[in-house]
């Protein structure tokens, strides 16, 4: 077998939230010809071998999977490279769905960014992740194992202690191991990280940010409330409703600093930006979901917003305040507060959120909230009569005939199954999914085909959600009826707000005519009298008093 050519490039793919002492020592040994590849062949490099740091998921930040923004990661790499005299280039690669072609994507990205395509003849890949190693080997690349090499990192090299840095008792620490140590408050991370890391982290407050992100009990690793939501349909629904919602809240908006919390893709702010009386206002959009904020930023880059003073922030308002005290003239929350209650600690977290909004509101400023709400008599016993001939009967083996395996199905399959059920059968399925996902009490008693005895709250939880089949499991996690109209008034007044005229609960007549009446009716469980459909939504305009 002919001797392999001298290596001119070291391809080092990874998220690179952190660089360890071990990694740098390993690169020194590799450059010096002291490392063997995974096939046991010594790797010999040209003197000016170049390290290509491929930063994957470079467009992600603020999540447990990617807590450090891509531009900070690039800055860290450049800092280390200069300090250590490593000839280097950095190539950012955006996040993509898992794919067997990912290694090819990286190679193409490097070729596009640098003008020279890495080839198996002149490039060695440095990687310790087995699946990624297999992908590059399938393309013909030699691979060196970095942390996989353990104590055998330096082949036939002197035992001068240089490769002892960055090791734990279990062997070399991977960068992500060290990130998790930071999140856990383990200060030994400073001994494992390259000295440039603590310096940069301190300069930009990254340690505190990482710990806050990892401590967040609500947001998923990818920066979302739930992994079962289809954000395409979710965003489309918000965009479609934006004009109607803006017409509802616009009369109460105070110019100045306007903050839309739960902004989705910025549809409401797009309309606010066109409003002449807000042309000198600063508009801020805040959302927890990375997908939605990314789309809002994309719209901004396309010039969608007429007002140039528009900014978007990804943040979980359950975890921290997002605006300085007494700095906001108008806070908007549209279809948000029920999520605060559902994904947090119920009404207690809504009260905490209300206090934060009060604190960041200027004297005389307002919080305008539009959302679903529960009926004024939530515990009233009712009989809900439902159509059983408008779809298939329940086909599961669980209680009431519900299927118990929806959690393992693809979202599209869940939507197809639930969407094909009759209204009666859909309640049986909801009776299984809703209490398990949301933690709410839901104990309907079947009185016969299409007839159920339950509380008015339980009836409205089902009726307001029964048609959300595209995001059935996500919606089953949420509770719409935690707060009633009177409950909202009491909460806001206790917080310190004053309610302005126009605030209160109301009934969505479109829902009554198109979603409720065609398939269901309500009767009092004791008297049998017909019961009107109760309030479904609430609009509150809460003002922080000028004095007090």
C-alpha positions in Angstrom: 0.0 0.0 0.0 1.5 3.4 -1.0 2.1 5.9 1.8 -0.7 8.4 2.2 -0.1 11.9 1.1 0.8 14.6 3.6 -2.3 16.1 5.3 -2.9 19.7 4.4 -6.2 20.1 6.3 -7.7 18.9 9.5 -11.5 19.0 9.3 -12.9 19.4 12.9 -16.8 19.4 12.8 -18.8 20.1 15.9 -21.0 22.6 17.6 -17.9 24.1 19.4 -19.7 25.7 22.3 -16.4 25.2 24.1 -12.8 24.3 23.4 -10.9 22.1 25.8 -7.3 22.0 26.7 -7.2 18.4 25.5 -8.4 19.4 22.0 -5.6 21.9 21.6 -3.0 19.5 22.9 -4.4 16.9 20.5 -4.1 19.3 17.6 -0.4 20.0 18.5 0.3 16.3 18.6 -1.5 15.7 15.3 0.5 18.6 13.7 3.7 17.1 15.0 3.0 13.7 13.4 2.4 11.9 16.7 -1.2 10.7 16.1 -2.4 7.6 14.3 -5.8 7.4 12.5 -8.5 4.9 13.5 -7.0 2.4 11.1 -3.6 2.6 13.0 -1.8 4.6 10.3 0.4 7.5 11.4 -0.9 10.9 10.2 1.8 13.1 8.8 1.0 16.8 8.1 2.6 19.6 6.2 4.2 22.2 8.5 1.4 24.7 7.8 -1.5 22.3 8.1 -4.8 24.2 8.4 -7.5 23.4 10.9 -11.0 23.8 9.5 -13.4 24.4 12.4 -16.8 23.5 11.1 -19.4 25.1 13.5 -22.6 23.1 13.1 -26.0 24.5 14.2 -24.4 27.9 13.8 -27.8 29.6 13.4 -29.1 28.3 16.7 -28.8 29.9 20.1 -30.6 30.1 23.5 -31.5 26.4 23.7 -30.1 23.5 25.8 -28.8 21.9 22.6 -27.2 25.1 21.5 -26.9 27.6 24.4 -24.1 29.7 22.9 -24.7 31.9 19.7 -22.8 31.0 16.6 -20.9 34.3 16.4 -19.6 33.8 20.0 -18.4 30.3 19.1 -16.6 31.7 16.0 -15.0 34.4 18.2 -13.8 31.8 20.7 -12.2 29.7 18.0 -10.4 32.6 16.4 -9.2 33.6 19.9 -7.8 30.1 20.6 -6.3 29.8 17.1 -4.3 33.1 17.5 -3.1 32.3 21.0 -2.0 28.8 20.0 -0.6 29.6 16.6 -2.9 27.3 14.9 -3.5 28.1 11.2 -7.3 28.0 11.1 -10.5 28.9 9.3 -14.0 28.8 10.7 -16.9 27.6 8.5 -20.4 28.0 10.0 -23.0 25.5 8.9 -26.8 26.0 9.7 -28.8 23.4 11.5 -30.4 20.8 9.3 -32.6 17.8 9.9 -30.7 14.5 10.5 -29.6 13.2 7.2 -27.2 10.5 6.0 -25.8 13.1 3.6 -24.7 15.4 6.4 -21.0 14.8 5.9 -21.4 15.6 2.2 -23.2 18.8 3.2 -20.3 19.8 5.4 -17.7 19.1 2.7 -19.7 21.2 0.3 -20.1 24.0 2.8 -16.3 24.1 3.4 -15.6 24.1 -0.3 -18.1 27.0 -0.8 -16.7 29.0 2.1 -13.0 28.5 1.4 -12.8 27.9 -2.3 -11.1 24.5 -1.9 -12.9 21.2 -1.5 -11.6 18.9 1.2 -10.6 15.5 -0.3 -9.6 12.2 1.3 -6.2 12.7 -0.3 -5.3 15.9 1.6 -7.7 16.0 4.6 -8.1 14.1 7.8 -11.3 14.4 9.9 -11.0 14.8 13.6 -14.1 13.5 15.3 -15.1 11.3 18.3 -18.8 10.7 17.4 -19.3 7.2 16.0 -22.2 8.0 13.6 -20.4 11.0 12.3 -17.1 9.0 11.9 -19.0 6.4 9.8 -20.4 9.1 7.6 -17.0 10.6 6.8 -15.4 7.2 6.4 -18.1 6.3 3.9 -16.8 9.3 1.8 -13.3 7.8 2.0 -11.8 10.2 4.6 -9.3 9.1 7.2 -10.5 9.9 10.7 -8.6 10.5 13.9 -10.6 9.9 17.1 -9.6 12.9 19.3 -11.2 12.0 22.7 -11.7 8.4 21.5 -7.9 8.0 21.6 -7.8 8.5 25.3 -4.4 8.0 26.8 -3.1 6.8 23.5 -3.4 10.2 21.8 0.3 10.6 21.2 1.7 7.8 19.1 5.2 7.0 20.2 5.5 10.5 21.6 7.4 11.7 24.6 5.7 11.5 28.0 6.1 15.2 28.7 2.6 15.7 30.3 1.3 18.0 27.6 -1.6 15.7 26.7 -2.7 15.3 30.3 -4.6 18.6 30.2 -8.3 18.4 29.7 -8.7 14.9 31.1 -11.1 13.6 33.8 -10.7 10.4 35.7 -12.8 8.8 33.0 -10.6 10.0 30.2 -10.5 13.1 28.0 -13.4 15.4 28.5 -15.5 16.2 25.4 -16.5 19.8 25.0 -20.2 19.0 25.7 -19.2 17.3 29.0 -17.7 20.5 30.1 -20.7 22.6 29.0 -22.9 20.3 31.2 -20.5 20.8 34.1 -21.0 24.6 33.7 -24.8 24.0 33.7 -24.5 22.0 36.9 -22.4 24.6 38.7 -19.3 22.4 38.7 -16.4 24.9 38.8 -13.9 22.2 37.7 -14.9 23.1 34.2 -12.3 25.9 34.3 -9.5 23.3 34.6 -10.8 21.4 31.5 -11.6 24.3 29.2 -8.9 26.1 27.3 -7.9 29.3 29.1 -9.5 31.5 26.4 -12.9 30.1 27.3 -13.4 31.5 30.8 -12.2 34.9 29.6 -14.7 35.1 26.7 -17.5 33.6 28.8 -16.9 36.1 31.5 -16.8 39.0 29.0 -20.3 38.2 27.6 -22.0 36.6 30.7 -22.2 33.2 29.0 -21.8 31.1 32.2 -25.0 32.6 33.7 -26.8 32.3 30.4 -25.9 28.6 30.0 -27.1 27.9 33.6 -30.3 29.8 33.1 -31.1 27.9 29.8 -30.4 24.5 31.3 -32.4 25.3 34.5 -35.5 26.2 32.4 -38.1 23.6 33.2 -40.4 24.4 30.3 -38.5 24.8 27.1 -37.3 21.8 25.2 -33.7 21.2 24.2 -34.4 22.8 20.8 -35.9 25.9 22.3 -39.7 25.2 22.1 -42.5 24.6 24.5 -43.4 21.2 23.0 -42.0 18.7 20.5 -45.4 17.8 19.2 -46.4 21.1 17.7 -46.5 21.7 13.9 -45.1 25.2 13.8 -46.0 25.6 10.1 -49.7 25.4 10.8 -49.3 27.1 14.1 -47.6 30.1 12.5 -50.1 30.2 9.7 -53.0 30.3 12.1 -51.4 33.3 14.0 -50.8 35.1 10.8 -54.4 34.6 9.6 -55.8 35.9 12.9 -53.4 38.9 13.2 -55.7 41.4 11.4 -58.7 40.4 13.6 -56.6 40.6 16.8 -55.0 43.9 15.9 -58.5 45.4 15.3 -59.4 44.3 18.7 -56.4 45.7 20.6 -55.3 48.7 18.5 -57.6 51.3 20.2 -55.9 50.7 23.5 -52.2 50.7 22.4 -50.1 53.5 23.9 -47.2 54.8 21.6 -43.7 54.5 22.9 -42.1 51.1 23.6 -44.5 48.4 22.5 -43.8 44.8 23.4 -45.6 41.8 22.0 -44.9 38.8 24.2 -45.7 35.6 22.4 -45.3 37.3 19.1 -45.1 34.1 16.9 -43.8 35.2 13.5 -44.5 38.9 14.1 -47.9 39.2 12.4 -49.3 41.6 14.9 -46.2 43.8 14.9 -46.3 43.9 11.1 -49.7 45.6 11.4 -48.5 47.8 14.3 -45.5 48.9 12.2 -48.0 50.3 9.6 -49.9 52.4 12.1 -49.1 56.1 11.6 -49.5 57.0 15.2 -46.8 54.4 16.2 -44.3 55.4 13.5 -41.9 56.7 16.2 -42.5 53.8 18.6 -40.0 51.0 19.2 -41.6 47.6 18.6 -40.3 44.4 20.3 -41.4 40.9 19.7 -40.7 38.1 22.2 -41.3 34.4 21.8 -40.0 31.2 23.4 -40.1 29.2 20.2 -36.9 29.3 18.1 -38.7 28.4 14.9 -41.1 31.4 15.2 -38.4 33.9 16.1 -36.3 32.8 13.2 -39.1 33.3 10.8 -39.8 36.8 12.3 -36.2 37.7 11.8 -36.4 36.4 8.2 -39.4 38.7 7.6 -37.5 41.6 9.0 -34.6 40.9 6.7 -37.0 41.0 3.8 -38.2 44.4 4.7 -41.7 43.3 5.7 -41.9 45.8 8.7 -42.7 49.4 7.7 -41.2 50.7 10.9 -37.4 50.0 11.0 -37.4 50.0 14.8 -38.5 46.4 15.2 -36.5 43.8 17.2 -37.1 40.2 18.1 -36.0 38.3 21.2 -36.1 34.5 22.0 -36.9 34.2 25.7 -39.0 32.3 28.1 -41.0 34.8 30.1 -41.6 32.2 32.8 -37.9 32.1 33.5 -37.0 35.9 33.6 -38.1 39.4 32.9 -37.4 40.5 29.3 -37.6 44.3 29.7 -36.1 46.7 32.2 -38.4 48.0 35.0 -40.7 50.9 34.1 -39.6 50.9 30.4 -42.7 49.7 28.5 -45.7 51.7 27.4 -47.8 48.9 26.0 -47.5 45.1 26.5 -49.5 42.9 24.2 -50.2 39.2 24.9 -52.4 37.4 22.4 -53.3 33.8 23.1 -50.4 33.5 25.5 -51.5 33.5 29.1 -53.2 30.1 28.9 -49.8 28.7 27.8 -48.2 30.4 30.8 -50.7 28.5 33.0 -50.5 25.3 31.0 -46.7 24.9 30.7 -45.9 26.5 34.0 -47.4 26.2 37.5 -51.0 27.1 36.7 -52.6 30.3 37.8 -49.7 30.9 40.2 -47.3 31.4 37.2 -49.9 33.7 35.5 -49.8 35.8 38.7 -46.0 35.8 38.6 -46.1 36.9 35.0 -48.6 39.7 35.8 -46.2 41.0 38.4 -43.4 41.1 35.9 -45.5 42.9 33.4 -46.5 45.5 36.1 -42.8 46.0 37.0 -41.7 46.7 33.4 -44.7 48.9 32.6 -44.4 52.7 32.9 -46.8 54.6 35.1 -49.9 55.0 33.0 -48.8 52.3 30.6 -51.1 49.3 29.7 -51.1 45.6 29.4 -53.6 44.4 26.8 -54.4 40.7 27.1 -56.6 38.7 24.7 -57.0 35.0 25.3 -59.3 32.1 25.9 -61.0 31.8 29.3 -63.2 29.4 31.3 -66.9 29.7 32.0 -68.1 31.8 34.9 -69.6 28.7 36.6 -66.8 26.1 36.0 -68.1 23.5 38.4 -71.7 23.5 37.2 -72.8 20.0 36.4 -74.1 19.7 32.8 -75.0 17.1 30.2 -73.2 17.5 26.9 -74.9 15.9 23.9 -72.7 15.2 20.9 -73.2 13.9 17.4 -72.0 10.3 17.0 -72.8 10.0 13.3 -70.3 12.5 11.9 -67.3 10.3 11.9 -65.9 6.9 13.0 -66.5 5.4 16.4 -63.7 5.1 18.9 -61.4 2.3 17.9 -59.1 1.9 20.9 -58.8 -0.6 23.8 -58.5 2.0 26.5 -61.1 3.4 28.9 -64.1 4.7 26.9 -62.6 3.2 23.7 -59.7 5.7 23.4 -56.5 4.7 21.7 -53.6 4.8 24.1 -50.7 4.8 21.5 -51.0 8.2 19.8 -47.8 9.3 21.5 -45.7 7.0 19.3 -47.4 7.9 16.1 -46.3 10.5 13.6 -48.1 13.8 13.9 -49.8 13.3 10.5 -51.1 9.9 11.6 -52.5 11.3 14.8 -54.2 14.1 12.9 -55.7 11.6 10.4 -57.0 9.3 13.1 -58.5 12.0 15.4 -59.8 13.9 12.4 -61.8 10.9 11.3 -63.6 10.3 14.6 -67.1 11.4 15.3 -67.5 14.3 17.8 -68.7 11.7 20.4 -65.7 9.5 19.8 -63.3 12.5 19.8 -64.4 13.3 23.4 -63.6 9.7 24.4 -60.1 10.2 22.9 -59.8 13.7 24.6 -60.7 12.1 27.9 -57.6 9.9 27.6 -55.1 12.4 26.2 -56.0 15.7 28.0 -55.7 14.8 31.7 -52.5 12.8 31.0 -50.9 15.6 29.1 -52.2 18.7 30.9 -52.5 17.4 34.5 -56.1 18.7 34.6 -59.0 16.8 36.1 -61.3 15.4 33.4 -63.7 12.7 34.4 -66.8 12.6 32.0 -69.4 10.0 32.6 -71.0 8.4 29.6 -74.8 8.4 29.9 -75.3 6.7 26.5 -74.3 7.2 22.9 -73.5 10.8 22.4 -74.4 11.9 26.0 -71.9 12.8 28.7 -72.3 14.2 32.2 -69.4 16.4 33.2 -68.6 19.9 34.6 -69.1 23.0 32.5 -65.3 23.6 32.6 -64.7 20.1 31.3 -67.3 20.5 28.6 -65.7 23.8 27.4 -62.1 22.4 27.5 -63.3 19.8 25.0 -65.5 22.0 22.9 -62.8 24.7 22.4 -60.2 22.1 21.4 -62.0 19.4 19.6 -61.2 20.7 16.1 -57.4 21.2 16.6 -56.5 17.8 15.1 -53.3 19.0 13.4 -51.7 19.6 16.8 -53.8 17.3 18.8 -51.2 16.1 21.3 -49.8 19.6 21.7 -53.2 21.1 22.3 -54.0 18.3 24.8 -51.2 19.6 26.9 -52.9 23.0 27.2 -55.7 24.1 29.5 -58.0 26.9 28.2 -60.2 27.2 31.3 -57.8 27.8 34.2 -59.1 31.4 34.6 -62.6 32.8 34.3 -63.5 36.4 33.4 -64.1 37.3 37.0 -60.9 35.4 38.0 -58.9 37.6 35.6 -60.3 40.8 37.1 -59.4 39.6 40.6 -55.9 38.6 39.6 -55.1 41.9 37.9 -56.5 44.1 40.6 -54.5 42.1 43.3 -51.4 42.6 41.2 -51.8 46.4 41.2 -53.4 47.1 37.8 -56.5 49.1 37.2 -58.9 47.7 34.6 -60.1 50.1 31.9 -63.5 50.2 30.3 -64.0 47.5 27.7 -62.3 44.8 29.8 -64.1 41.5 30.4 -65.1 38.1 29.2 -67.0 37.6 25.9 -68.4 34.8 23.8 -67.1 34.0 20.3 -70.2 33.8 18.3 -68.4 32.3 15.3 -67.5 29.3 17.5 -71.0 29.0 18.7 -72.5 29.0 15.2 -69.8 27.0 13.4 -68.1 24.7 15.9 -70.5 24.2 18.9 -74.2 24.3 17.8 -73.9 22.0 14.7 -72.5 19.1 16.7 -73.4 19.6 20.4 -75.9 21.0 23.0 -75.7 21.7 26.7 -78.3 21.0 29.4 -78.3 21.4 33.1 -77.7 18.1 34.8 -80.2 18.6 37.5 -83.1 20.3 35.7 -82.6 19.3 32.1 -83.0 22.9 31.0 -81.0 24.0 27.9 -77.9 25.9 28.9 -76.5 28.8 26.8 -72.9 28.4 25.6 -70.7 30.4 28.1 -68.0 33.0 27.6 -65.0 31.6 25.6 -62.6 34.6 25.6 -61.4 37.5 27.6 -60.0 40.9 26.8 -58.4 42.9 29.6 -56.9 46.4 29.3 -54.9 46.7 32.6 -53.3 50.1 33.3 -50.5 50.7 35.8 -51.7 53.6 37.9 -50.0 56.9 37.6 -49.6 57.1 41.4 -49.1 54.5 44.1 
